[in-house]
Amino acid sequence: MNLLTKLFATPRHDPIRDNKAERNLFARRALVAFIGTLLLTVVLFTNLYNLQVTEYDKYQTRSNGNRIKLLPVPPTRGLIYDRYGKLLAENLTFFGLYIVPEKVENLDRTFDELRDVVGLTDSDIEQFKKERRRSSRYTPIMLKSDLTEEQIARFAVNQYNYPSLDIRPYFKRHYLYGEPLTHILGYVARINDKDVERLKKEEKDANYAGTTDIGKLGIERFYEDQLHGTAGYEQVEINNRGKVIRKLSEQPPVAGKSIYLTIDLELQRFITDLLAGQKGAVVVMDPRDSSILAMVSSPSYDNNLFVGGISGSAYKRLLEDPTRPLYSRATQGAYPPASTVKPFIAVAALTEGVITPNMTIFDPGYWILPNSTKRFRDWKKTGHGSLNLYKSITESADTYFYQVAYKMGIDKMSEWMTRFGFGVPTGVDIQEETSGIMPTREWKQKRYKKPWVIGDTIPVGIGQGYWTATPLQLAKATSVLVNDGKVNTPHLMKETVGSEKEPYKDPLLYEDISEPTKAAWNEAKRGMYGVVNAPNGTGRKAFTGAAYRVAGKSGTAQVFSLKENQRYDASQLKRELHDHAWFTAYAPYENPHIVVSIILENAGGGSGNAAPVVRQIMDYYLLHRLPQVAKLEGITDEQSVNSAAEQSKAAENNSEEAATSGDMPIEEPISLPHEGATE
């Protein structure tokens, strides 16, 4: 029984599950999970708060950056007018193909396709790559300029293939008169790497965002800041392809200021026609304020060639042109000023006490350097006989001024002539200007590593030797003489017009010449009057019968030096070796309104070749042009142009024999006058 009970009885086991332990374990795990979830929720909400509250502005800006862009809006360039309001430089509307390169998947493939669509060229692509380097991301860049109507139509048909490209209008500079004004206006052209570097250095690059052109020469370059204006911007919303959906806001650009020049367009064109086929330059200035009425350099070139980018072949032709049209002879052409400087030297010599008006010397046709046998010849082989200051200027006698140079010395001459404006920039408001050379002891030592000798001084007395000057410098010096030492700055700017008018203000770069007496100034001017009016004056023939009183001075600059005993024979020389013809003059004599200085390259004598051109210019301006604009100029009195009756008064005469020749120079290694030449 007991055995059976044991065999068939249900065995007893210990409990398998501990419910209490499981409940405790679950509770602990639930607590951990709850705490973890709570912490994560806190972190989540903390980050949400940080993103949406604390750094809201930051992430909103970044978010907007994906769909909102600031596009630069270039300003409209200011216009340029002449003194009477005639438009000289304008802005014309053209159409260009613009691209957002960051939104184009395959630029090379797009470029290849566009060759057939809009005639895209390698130069267009190269220019695009240059522009891209200086542009910010997502800024539309011009890919093709000057689109024709046919090209616009072709692109319009295919535009669905190019969602990141668009045709937009843009302004392009146009110069209405081309060649006559090129050396004054200059031109604008594409911004290059050098320009970008300069703009960044001057911290102006932001103002040129979206601008493709910049002033390169002339007025366009000098007054770039005024003409360019201030860039604006548009805030636009774009899609994922960079296409503008809508405009959100706009800061309009401020257009550049317009500039009114002192140039008289009609006078400028008249002189350009006079110089056609000749190499030379003319500067016409109003001596009352040194405003430039005309400044012509011949030959010239069409500045419109450079606006859209000149071709390599066209630029090469200009560079290799033997007449050198690319440089301005008026401001960059440096020539020996020759005898045109004698009146200025006379004022200096009188003031220094080196001479008196009545001091005389005898001229046998040469001057001998004291304590030597060295002869410096006059242009007139037989000489001028007895000479005083008046006769020396009137007949342009060289021997008298050899003596003046010897007694003054190079130090005094250089000091005085620098004050007249030689050897230094005139201050004219274009950057393309050379200073010329007013030689000094220090200059020669630095240039040639040789000391100055007395033989170097003598030819400087007649505007030869190492001395070089520009036509603009001569016009300035003549104006200083006319104004008895008052030094005004030659200028092309009359006024700027923006929100208000801003007239030109003289920067007063140089001090007035106050030491000479009124009598000294008058002696020099009396000599210049004799040049044109006295029977023996070198320029008398050119101004015979003029309806106004004029004073002037001729000069003939030698191109090369003759050897001892060598004679100048123009008929045996190439044209390039002929003398340069100078003439400077002012009128009316009593109340000057005009100064004209001219250089004609390789034309021969000054009084015979340059003076007649000056006569034509003065006739046109004083008798034709000035009456037309008298009201605009505010000139109503009879002093502006002397009447014919007044001009019939007898001119001051000397009893000396008439002379029709001028002055020319010789001697190695410096230029002195050659004999037998006639102006």
C-alpha positions as CSV (number, residue, x, y, z in Angstrom):
1,M,0.0,0.0,0.0
2,N,2.6,2.3,1.0
3,L,4.6,1.2,-2.0
4,L,1.8,1.7,-4.4
5,T,0.9,5.0,-2.9
6,K,4.4,6.1,-3.4
7,L,4.5,4.8,-7.0
8,F,1.3,6.4,-8.2
9,A,1.1,9.5,-6.1
10,T,1.6,13.0,-7.8
11,P,5.1,14.3,-7.1
12,R,5.4,17.6,-5.3
13,H,7.5,20.5,-7.0
14,D,8.7,23.9,-5.9
15,P,6.9,26.9,-7.6
16,I,8.4,27.8,-11.0
17,R,7.3,31.6,-11.2
18,D,7.9,34.3,-8.7
19,N,5.1,36.7,-9.4
20,K,6.3,39.2,-6.9
21,A,9.8,39.3,-8.3
22,E,8.4,39.7,-11.8
23,R,6.2,42.6,-10.6
24,N,9.2,44.2,-9.1
25,L,11.3,43.7,-12.2
26,F,8.6,45.1,-14.4
27,A,8.2,48.1,-12.2
28,R,11.9,48.8,-12.3
29,R,12.1,48.5,-16.1
30,A,9.0,50.7,-16.5
31,L,10.6,53.3,-14.3
32,V,13.8,53.2,-16.3
33,A,11.9,53.4,-19.6
34,F,9.8,56.3,-18.2
35,I,12.8,58.2,-17.1
36,G,14.6,57.6,-20.4
37,T,11.5,58.6,-22.4
38,L,11.2,61.7,-20.2
39,L,14.8,62.6,-20.7
40,L,14.5,62.1,-24.5
41,T,11.3,64.2,-24.5
42,V,13.1,67.0,-22.6
43,V,16.0,66.8,-25.0
44,L,13.6,66.9,-27.9
45,F,11.7,69.9,-26.6
46,T,14.9,71.6,-25.6
47,N,16.2,71.2,-29.2
48,L,12.9,72.3,-30.6
49,Y,13.0,75.3,-28.4
50,N,16.6,76.0,-29.4
51,L,15.8,75.6,-33.1
52,Q,12.5,77.5,-33.1
53,V,13.1,80.1,-30.5
54,T,16.7,80.6,-29.5
55,E,18.3,80.3,-32.9
56,Y,15.2,81.1,-35.0
57,D,16.8,84.0,-36.8
58,K,19.8,81.9,-37.8
59,Y,17.9,79.0,-39.2
60,Q,15.3,81.2,-40.8
61,T,18.1,83.0,-42.7
62,R,19.6,79.7,-43.7
63,S,16.2,78.4,-44.8
64,N,15.5,81.5,-46.7
65,G,18.9,81.3,-48.3
66,N,17.7,78.3,-50.2
67,R,14.8,80.1,-51.7
68,I,15.5,83.8,-51.3
69,K,18.4,85.6,-53.0
70,L,19.8,89.1,-53.1
71,L,20.4,90.0,-56.7
72,P,22.6,93.1,-57.4
73,V,21.1,95.8,-59.6
74,P,23.8,97.8,-61.3
75,P,23.2,101.6,-61.5
76,T,22.7,103.5,-64.7
77,R,25.9,105.2,-65.7
78,G,25.8,109.0,-65.8
79,L,25.7,110.8,-69.1
80,I,28.3,113.2,-70.5
81,Y,27.5,116.5,-72.2
82,D,29.5,119.4,-73.7
83,R,29.4,122.9,-72.1
84,Y,26.2,123.8,-73.9
85,G,24.3,120.6,-73.1
86,K,25.0,118.5,-76.3
87,L,25.0,114.8,-75.4
88,L,28.4,113.2,-76.0
89,A,28.1,109.8,-74.2
90,E,24.8,107.9,-73.8
91,N,23.6,104.5,-72.6
92,L,21.8,102.3,-75.2
93,T,19.6,99.3,-74.3
94,F,20.8,95.8,-75.5
95,F,19.8,92.3,-74.6
96,G,22.0,89.6,-73.2
97,L,21.7,85.9,-72.3
98,Y,22.3,85.4,-68.5
99,I,23.0,82.2,-66.8
100,V,23.0,81.0,-63.1
101,P,26.0,78.5,-63.4
102,E,25.3,76.8,-60.0
103,K,22.0,75.6,-61.3
104,V,23.2,74.1,-64.5
105,E,24.1,70.4,-64.3
106,N,26.5,70.2,-67.2
107,L,27.9,73.6,-68.3
108,D,30.0,72.2,-71.2
109,R,27.1,70.4,-72.7
110,T,25.0,73.5,-72.4
111,F,27.6,75.7,-74.0
112,D,27.9,73.3,-77.0
113,E,24.1,73.4,-77.5
114,L,24.0,77.2,-77.3
115,R,26.6,77.5,-80.1
116,D,23.8,76.7,-82.6
117,V,21.0,78.4,-80.7
118,V,22.5,81.9,-80.1
119,G,25.9,81.7,-81.8
120,L,27.9,81.3,-78.6
121,T,31.7,81.7,-79.3
122,D,34.9,80.7,-77.5
123,S,35.5,84.3,-76.6
124,D,32.0,84.5,-75.0
125,I,32.8,81.4,-72.9
126,E,36.2,82.8,-71.9
127,Q,34.7,86.1,-70.9
128,F,32.0,84.2,-68.9
129,K,34.7,82.3,-67.0
130,K,36.5,85.5,-66.1
131,E,33.3,87.1,-64.9
132,R,32.4,84.0,-62.9
133,R,35.6,84.2,-60.9
134,R,34.6,87.5,-59.4
135,S,30.8,86.9,-59.0
136,S,29.0,85.4,-56.0
137,R,27.1,82.1,-56.2
138,Y,23.7,82.1,-57.8
139,T,24.3,85.6,-59.3
140,P,23.2,85.6,-63.0
141,I,26.2,86.1,-65.2
142,M,26.0,87.4,-68.8
143,L,27.0,84.6,-71.2
144,K,26.2,86.2,-74.5
145,S,25.9,90.0,-75.2
146,D,24.4,92.0,-78.0
147,L,21.8,89.4,-79.0
148,T,20.2,90.0,-82.3
149,E,16.4,89.6,-82.8
150,E,17.0,86.3,-84.6
151,Q,19.1,85.0,-81.7
152,I,16.5,86.1,-79.2
153,A,13.8,84.3,-81.2
154,R,15.8,81.1,-81.4
155,F,16.4,81.0,-77.7
156,A,12.7,81.7,-76.9
157,V,11.7,78.6,-78.9
158,N,14.3,76.5,-77.0
159,Q,14.0,78.1,-73.6
160,Y,12.2,75.2,-72.0
161,N,15.4,73.2,-72.3
162,Y,17.3,75.9,-70.3
163,P,15.4,76.8,-67.2
164,S,18.5,78.4,-65.6
165,L,19.1,80.8,-68.5
166,D,17.2,84.0,-69.2
167,I,17.3,87.0,-71.6
168,R,17.6,90.3,-69.9
169,P,18.1,93.9,-71.0
170,Y,21.2,95.8,-70.1
171,F,22.8,99.2,-70.9
172,K,25.8,99.7,-73.1
173,R,27.9,102.9,-73.4
174,H,27.8,104.6,-76.8
175,Y,29.9,107.6,-77.9
176,L,27.9,109.7,-80.3
177,Y,30.9,111.4,-82.0
178,G,33.7,108.8,-81.8
179,E,37.2,110.0,-82.9
180,P,37.0,113.7,-82.3
181,L,36.4,113.2,-78.5
182,T,38.2,109.9,-77.8
183,H,41.3,111.4,-76.1
184,I,39.0,113.4,-73.9
185,L,36.2,111.1,-73.0
186,G,38.2,107.9,-73.0
187,Y,36.0,104.8,-72.9
188,V,34.5,102.1,-70.7
189,A,35.3,98.4,-71.1
190,R,35.0,95.1,-69.4
191,I,36.2,94.8,-65.8
192,N,39.4,92.7,-65.8
193,D,41.4,91.0,-63.0
194,K,43.5,94.2,-62.5
195,D,40.4,96.2,-62.0
196,V,39.0,93.7,-59.5
197,E,42.2,93.8,-57.5
198,R,42.1,97.6,-57.4
199,L,38.4,97.7,-56.4
200,K,39.0,95.3,-53.6
201,K,42.0,97.2,-52.4
202,E,39.9,100.4,-52.4
203,E,36.9,98.5,-50.8
204,K,34.7,99.4,-53.7
205,D,34.1,95.9,-55.1
206,A,30.6,95.5,-53.5
207,N,29.4,98.5,-55.4
208,Y,30.4,96.8,-58.7
209,A,28.4,93.6,-58.1
210,G,26.5,93.0,-61.3
211,T,28.5,95.7,-63.2
212,T,30.5,94.5,-66.2
213,D,32.1,97.8,-67.4
214,I,34.4,100.4,-65.8
215,G,36.0,103.6,-67.0
216,K,39.4,102.9,-68.6
217,L,40.7,106.2,-70.0
218,G,39.9,109.9,-70.1
219,I,37.0,111.5,-68.3
220,E,35.3,108.0,-68.0
221,R,38.2,106.9,-65.8
222,F,39.0,110.1,-63.9
223,Y,35.4,110.6,-62.8
224,E,34.5,106.9,-62.5
225,D,33.1,107.3,-58.9
226,Q,30.7,110.1,-60.0
227,L,29.6,108.4,-63.3
228,H,29.2,104.9,-61.9
229,G,26.6,105.6,-59.2
230,T,25.6,103.2,-56.3
231,A,24.4,99.6,-56.8
232,G,21.0,98.5,-55.5
233,Y,19.6,95.0,-55.0
234,E,16.4,92.9,-55.4
235,Q,15.3,90.3,-52.8
236,V,13.7,87.6,-54.9
237,E,12.3,84.1,-54.3
238,I,13.7,81.4,-56.6
239,N,12.8,77.8,-57.3
240,N,15.2,74.8,-57.2
241,R,16.5,75.7,-60.6
242,G,17.5,79.2,-59.7
243,K,14.6,80.7,-61.6
244,V,13.1,83.9,-60.1
245,I,9.5,83.3,-59.0
246,R,8.7,86.6,-57.5
247,K,10.3,89.8,-56.2
248,L,10.0,90.2,-52.4
249,S,11.6,93.6,-51.9
250,E,13.9,96.1,-53.7
251,Q,16.6,98.7,-52.9
252,P,16.8,100.7,-56.1
253,P,20.2,101.7,-57.4
254,V,21.3,105.4,-57.5
255,A,22.2,106.4,-61.0
256,G,25.5,108.0,-61.7
257,K,25.9,111.7,-61.9
258,S,25.9,113.3,-65.3
259,I,28.9,115.5,-66.2
260,Y,29.0,118.7,-68.2
261,L,32.4,119.3,-69.8
262,T,34.0,122.7,-70.7
263,I,34.4,121.4,-74.2
264,D,32.7,123.2,-77.1
265,L,31.7,120.3,-79.4
266,E,31.4,122.5,-82.5
267,L,34.8,124.0,-81.9
268,Q,36.3,120.5,-81.2
269,R,34.9,119.1,-84.5
270,F,36.0,122.2,-86.4
271,I,39.6,121.7,-85.3
272,T,39.5,118.0,-85.9
273,D,38.6,118.7,-89.5
274,L,41.4,121.2,-89.8
275,L,44.0,118.7,-88.6
276,A,42.7,115.9,-90.8
277,G,45.6,114.0,-92.4
278,Q,48.2,115.7,-90.0
279,K,49.9,114.5,-86.9
280,G,49.6,117.1,-84.2
281,A,47.6,118.5,-81.4
282,V,45.7,121.7,-80.5
283,V,44.6,123.0,-77.1
284,V,42.1,125.8,-76.8
285,M,41.7,127.3,-73.4
286,D,39.7,130.2,-71.8
287,P,42.5,132.0,-69.8
288,R,40.0,133.5,-67.4
289,D,39.6,130.2,-65.6
290,S,41.7,127.7,-67.7
291,S,38.7,125.8,-68.8
292,I,39.5,123.8,-71.9
293,L,37.3,124.7,-74.9
294,A,38.9,122.1,-77.2
295,M,41.7,119.6,-77.0
296,V,42.3,117.7,-80.2
297,S,44.9,115.0,-80.9
298,S,45.3,113.9,-84.5
299,P,45.1,111.2,-85.6
300,S,42.6,109.5,-83.2
301,Y,40.5,106.4,-83.1
302,D,36.9,105.4,-82.4
303,N,36.5,104.7,-78.7
304,N,33.3,102.7,-79.4
305,L,35.6,99.9,-80.6
306,F,36.6,99.2,-77.0
307,V,33.2,99.2,-75.3
308,G,32.1,95.8,-76.3
309,G,35.6,94.4,-76.5
310,I,37.9,95.0,-79.4
311,S,39.1,92.1,-81.5
312,G,42.8,91.1,-81.4
313,S,43.3,92.0,-85.0
314,A,41.8,95.4,-84.7
315,Y,43.8,96.2,-81.6
316,K,47.0,95.1,-83.3
317,R,46.3,97.4,-86.3
318,L,46.0,100.3,-83.9
319,L,49.2,99.4,-82.0
320,E,51.2,99.0,-85.2
321,D,49.8,102.1,-86.9
322,P,52.9,104.4,-87.5
323,T,50.8,107.5,-86.8
324,R,50.3,106.3,-83.2
325,P,46.6,107.2,-82.8
326,L,46.3,105.5,-79.4
327,Y,48.2,108.2,-77.4
328,S,47.1,111.8,-76.9
329,R,49.6,114.2,-78.3
330,A,47.9,117.1,-76.4
331,T,48.7,115.6,-73.0
332,Q,51.3,112.8,-73.7
333,G,53.2,114.2,-76.6
334,A,56.5,115.7,-75.2
335,Y,58.4,117.9,-77.7
336,P,61.1,120.6,-77.3
337,P,59.0,123.7,-76.8
338,A,61.5,125.8,-78.9
339,S,61.1,129.6,-79.1
340,T,57.5,129.6,-77.7
341,V,59.1,129.8,-74.2
342,K,61.0,133.0,-74.8
343,P,58.3,135.3,-73.3
344,F,58.3,133.2,-70.1
345,I,62.0,133.3,-69.9
346,A,61.9,137.1,-70.5
347,V,59.6,137.6,-67.4
348,A,61.9,135.5,-65.3
349,A,65.1,137.3,-66.5
350,L,63.5,140.8,-65.9
351,T,62.4,139.8,-62.4
352,E,65.9,138.4,-61.6
353,G,67.6,141.5,-62.9
354,V,69.5,139.6,-65.5
355,I,68.2,142.0,-68.2
356,T,66.4,145.2,-68.6
357,P,63.9,146.1,-71.4
358,N,66.4,148.4,-73.0
359,M,69.5,146.2,-72.6
360,T,71.0,145.5,-76.1
361,I,73.4,143.1,-77.6
362,F,74.7,142.8,-81.1
363,D,73.8,139.7,-83.1
364,P,76.1,138.8,-86.0
365,G,74.3,135.5,-86.5
366,Y,76.0,133.6,-83.6
367,W,76.8,133.8,-79.9
368,I,80.2,132.8,-78.5
369,L,80.4,131.1,-75.1
370,P,82.6,133.3,-72.9
371,N,86.2,132.0,-72.4
372,S,85.8,129.6,-75.3
373,T,85.6,129.4,-79.1
374,K,82.3,127.5,-78.9
375,R,79.7,129.2,-81.2
376,F,75.9,128.8,-80.9
377,R,74.3,129.8,-84.1
378,D,71.1,131.8,-84.7
379,W,68.4,130.6,-87.1
380,K,69.2,133.7,-89.2
381,K,72.6,133.3,-90.7
382,T,73.3,137.1,-91.2
383,G,72.1,137.9,-87.7
384,H,69.5,140.4,-86.4
385,G,71.9,143.3,-85.7
386,S,71.3,145.3,-82.5
387,L,68.8,143.5,-80.3
388,N,66.7,144.6,-77.2
389,L,64.1,142.4,-75.5
390,Y,61.2,143.5,-77.6
391,K,63.0,142.9,-80.9
392,S,64.4,139.6,-79.7
393,I,60.9,138.2,-79.0
394,T,59.3,139.8,-82.1
395,E,62.0,138.4,-84.4
396,S,62.6,135.3,-82.2
397,A,66.3,136.0,-82.1
398,D,68.2,133.1,-80.5
399,T,71.4,134.9,-79.6
400,Y,69.7,137.2,-77.1
401,F,68.3,134.3,-75.2
402,Y,71.6,132.4,-75.3
403,Q,73.0,135.4,-73.4
404,V,70.0,135.3,-71.0
405,A,70.4,131.6,-70.4
406,Y,74.2,132.0,-69.7
407,K,73.6,134.8,-67.2
408,M,70.6,133.1,-65.4
409,G,72.0,129.6,-65.2
410,I,70.1,126.4,-65.3
411,D,69.1,126.5,-61.6
412,K,67.2,129.8,-61.9
413,M,65.7,128.9,-65.3
414,S,64.5,125.5,-64.1
415,E,63.0,127.0,-61.0
416,W,61.1,129.7,-62.9
417,M,59.9,127.5,-65.7
418,T,58.7,124.9,-63.3
419,R,56.5,127.6,-61.7
420,F,55.1,128.3,-65.2
421,G,54.1,124.6,-65.3
422,F,56.9,122.9,-67.3
423,G,58.3,119.6,-66.1
424,V,55.3,119.0,-63.8
425,P,51.7,117.7,-64.4
426,T,49.3,120.4,-65.2
427,G,46.6,118.9,-63.0
428,V,44.2,118.4,-65.8
429,D,41.4,116.0,-64.9
430,I,42.5,113.1,-67.0
431,Q,45.2,110.7,-66.0
432,E,46.8,110.2,-69.3
433,E,49.4,113.0,-69.0
434,T,53.1,113.2,-69.1
435,S,55.1,115.8,-67.2
436,G,57.6,116.4,-69.9
437,I,61.2,117.3,-68.9
438,M,62.4,120.5,-67.3
439,P,66.1,119.7,-67.0
440,T,68.1,120.2,-63.8
441,R,71.5,119.3,-62.6
442,E,70.0,116.5,-60.5
443,W,67.9,115.2,-63.4
444,K,70.9,114.9,-65.8
445,Q,73.0,113.1,-63.1
446,K,70.3,110.6,-62.4
447,R,69.4,110.1,-66.1
448,Y,72.8,110.1,-67.8
449,K,75.2,109.7,-64.8
450,K,77.0,112.8,-66.0
451,P,77.4,116.3,-64.4
452,W,75.7,119.3,-65.9
453,V,77.9,121.6,-68.0
454,I,77.5,125.2,-69.2
455,G,77.0,123.9,-72.7
456,D,73.8,122.2,-71.6
457,T,72.4,125.4,-70.3
458,I,72.6,127.6,-73.4
459,P,70.1,125.7,-75.6
460,V,67.6,125.6,-72.8
461,G,67.3,129.4,-73.2
462,I,65.6,128.8,-76.6
463,G,63.5,125.8,-75.5
464,Q,65.8,123.1,-76.9
465,G,68.3,120.7,-75.4
466,Y,66.9,118.4,-72.9
467,W,63.7,120.4,-72.4
468,T,60.4,118.8,-73.5
469,A,56.8,120.0,-73.0
470,T,53.3,119.1,-74.0
471,P,50.9,121.4,-75.9
472,L,48.7,121.5,-72.7
473,Q,51.7,122.7,-70.7
474,L,52.3,125.5,-73.2
475,A,48.7,126.5,-73.2
476,K,48.8,126.7,-69.4
477,A,52.0,128.7,-69.4
478,T,50.5,131.2,-71.9
479,S,47.4,131.5,-69.7
480,V,49.6,132.3,-66.7
481,L,51.3,135.0,-68.7
482,V,48.0,136.4,-69.8
483,N,46.8,136.6,-66.2
484,D,50.1,138.2,-64.9
485,G,51.0,135.2,-62.9
486,K,47.7,133.9,-61.7
487,V,47.9,130.1,-61.9
488,N,44.6,128.3,-62.6
489,T,44.4,124.5,-63.1
490,P,43.5,123.4,-66.7
491,H,40.3,121.4,-66.5
492,L,37.6,119.6,-68.6
493,M,34.9,119.5,-65.9
494,K,32.3,122.2,-65.9
495,E,29.9,120.7,-63.4
496,T,28.3,117.5,-62.2
497,V,24.5,117.1,-62.1
498,G,22.9,114.6,-59.8
499,S,20.4,115.4,-57.0
500,E,22.0,118.9,-57.2
501,K,24.6,120.7,-59.3
502,E,28.2,120.8,-58.2
503,P,30.4,123.2,-60.2
504,Y,34.0,122.5,-60.7
505,K,36.3,123.7,-58.0
506,D,39.9,124.5,-58.8
507,P,42.2,122.4,-56.5
508,L,44.8,125.2,-56.6
509,L,47.7,122.8,-57.0
510,Y,50.3,125.4,-57.7
511,E,51.0,128.9,-56.2
512,D,50.7,132.0,-58.2
513,I,53.8,133.8,-59.6
514,S,53.6,137.0,-57.7
515,E,57.2,138.4,-57.8
516,P,57.3,139.9,-61.4
517,T,56.1,143.5,-61.7
518,K,53.3,144.5,-64.0
519,A,55.9,146.1,-66.3
520,A,57.7,142.7,-66.6
521,W,54.5,140.9,-67.7
522,N,53.7,143.7,-70.1
523,E,57.1,143.6,-71.7
524,A,56.7,139.9,-72.5
525,K,53.1,140.4,-73.8
526,R,54.3,143.4,-75.9
527,G,56.9,141.2,-77.5
528,M,54.2,138.6,-78.4
529,Y,52.0,141.4,-79.8
530,G,54.9,142.4,-82.0
531,V,55.3,138.8,-83.3
532,V,51.9,139.1,-84.9
533,N,51.6,142.8,-85.6
534,A,55.0,144.3,-86.1
535,P,56.4,144.5,-89.7
536,N,59.3,142.3,-88.6
537,G,57.2,139.9,-86.6
538,T,57.6,136.2,-87.4
539,G,53.9,135.6,-87.3
540,R,52.7,138.7,-89.0
541,K,51.8,137.2,-92.3
542,A,49.4,134.6,-90.8
543,F,47.3,137.3,-89.1
544,T,47.2,140.0,-91.7
545,G,43.7,141.6,-91.8
546,A,42.4,139.9,-88.6
547,A,39.3,141.5,-87.2
548,Y,40.7,141.3,-83.7
549,R,43.9,142.0,-82.0
550,V,46.1,139.0,-81.2
551,A,49.5,138.2,-79.6
552,G,51.5,135.1,-80.1
553,K,54.8,133.3,-80.4
554,S,56.1,130.9,-82.9
555,G,58.6,128.0,-82.4
556,T,60.2,125.4,-84.5
557,A,61.4,122.2,-82.7
558,Q,64.2,120.2,-84.2
559,V,63.7,116.4,-84.4
560,F,67.3,115.5,-84.6
561,S,70.7,117.2,-84.0
562,L,72.9,118.3,-86.8
563,K,76.7,117.8,-86.6
564,E,79.2,120.6,-86.8
565,N,79.0,122.4,-90.2
566,Q,76.1,120.2,-91.3
567,R,73.2,122.1,-92.9
568,Y,69.5,121.4,-92.6
569,D,67.9,120.6,-95.9
570,A,64.3,119.4,-95.5
571,S,64.1,118.3,-99.1
572,Q,66.8,115.7,-98.5
573,L,65.2,114.3,-95.3
574,K,62.4,111.9,-94.7
575,R,59.1,113.5,-93.5
576,E,59.6,112.0,-90.1
577,L,62.8,114.0,-89.6
578,H,61.3,117.4,-90.5
579,D,61.0,120.0,-87.8
580,H,57.9,120.3,-85.6
581,A,55.8,123.5,-85.9
582,W,54.7,125.3,-82.8
583,F,52.5,128.4,-82.2
584,T,50.8,129.8,-79.1
585,A,48.6,132.8,-79.1
586,Y,45.8,134.6,-77.3
587,A,43.0,137.1,-78.2
588,P,41.5,139.6,-78.0
589,Y,44.7,141.3,-76.8
590,E,43.0,143.7,-74.4
591,N,40.6,141.2,-72.8
592,P,41.7,137.6,-73.7
593,H,38.9,135.0,-74.0
594,I,40.9,132.4,-75.8
595,V,44.4,130.8,-75.8
596,V,45.4,128.5,-78.6
597,S,48.5,126.3,-78.6
598,I,49.4,124.0,-81.4
599,I,52.0,121.5,-82.4
600,L,52.2,120.1,-85.9
601,E,54.6,117.2,-86.2
602,N,57.1,117.3,-89.0
603,A,55.4,120.4,-90.6
604,G,58.4,122.7,-90.7
605,G,58.4,126.3,-89.4
606,G,56.0,127.4,-86.8
607,S,55.0,130.8,-88.2
608,G,54.6,129.5,-91.7
609,N,52.6,126.3,-90.9
610,A,51.2,126.4,-87.4
611,A,50.2,130.1,-87.2
612,P,47.8,129.9,-90.2
613,V,45.9,127.1,-88.4
614,V,45.7,129.1,-85.2
615,R,44.3,132.0,-87.3
616,Q,41.5,129.8,-88.7
617,I,40.7,128.6,-85.2
618,M,40.5,132.1,-83.8
619,D,38.5,133.3,-86.7
620,Y,36.0,130.5,-86.2
621,Y,35.7,130.9,-82.5
622,L,35.8,134.7,-82.1
623,L,33.9,135.7,-85.2
624,H,31.5,132.8,-85.7
625,R,31.1,130.6,-82.7
626,L,31.3,133.1,-79.9
627,P,28.5,135.3,-81.2
628,Q,26.3,132.2,-81.4
629,V,26.8,131.4,-77.8
630,A,27.2,134.9,-76.4
631,K,24.0,134.6,-74.4
632,L,25.0,131.2,-73.0
633,E,28.4,132.5,-72.0
634,G,27.0,135.7,-70.6
635,I,29.1,137.8,-72.9
636,T,27.3,140.8,-74.2
637,D,29.9,143.6,-74.1
638,E,32.0,144.7,-77.1
639,Q,35.1,143.7,-75.3
640,S,34.5,140.0,-76.0
641,V,35.4,140.4,-79.7
642,N,36.9,143.7,-80.7
643,S,35.2,145.5,-83.6
644,A,36.8,145.8,-87.0
645,A,37.0,149.6,-86.4
646,E,39.0,149.1,-83.2
647,Q,41.2,146.6,-85.0
648,S,42.1,149.1,-87.6
649,K,44.2,151.0,-85.0
650,A,47.8,151.2,-86.0
651,A,49.7,148.3,-84.4
652,E,52.8,149.1,-82.5
653,N,55.8,149.2,-84.9
654,N,59.5,149.1,-84.6
655,S,61.8,150.7,-87.2
656,E,63.7,147.4,-87.5
657,E,63.7,145.5,-90.8
658,A,60.9,143.0,-91.2
659,A,61.8,139.4,-90.8
660,T,59.8,136.5,-92.1
661,S,61.8,133.7,-90.6
662,G,61.5,131.9,-87.3
663,D,63.8,129.9,-85.1
664,M,65.3,126.5,-85.4
665,P,68.0,124.7,-83.6
666,I,71.9,122.6,-83.7
667,E,75.0,121.4,-82.3
668,E,75.9,118.0,-81.0
669,P,74.9,116.5,-78.6
670,I,72.2,119.1,-77.9
671,S,69.7,120.7,-80.2
672,L,70.4,124.2,-81.4
673,P,69.0,126.2,-84.4
674,H,70.0,125.5,-87.9
675,E,70.6,128.4,-90.3
676,G,68.5,129.5,-93.2
677,A,65.2,128.0,-91.9
678,T,62.0,129.9,-92.4
679,E,58.9,129.7,-90.3
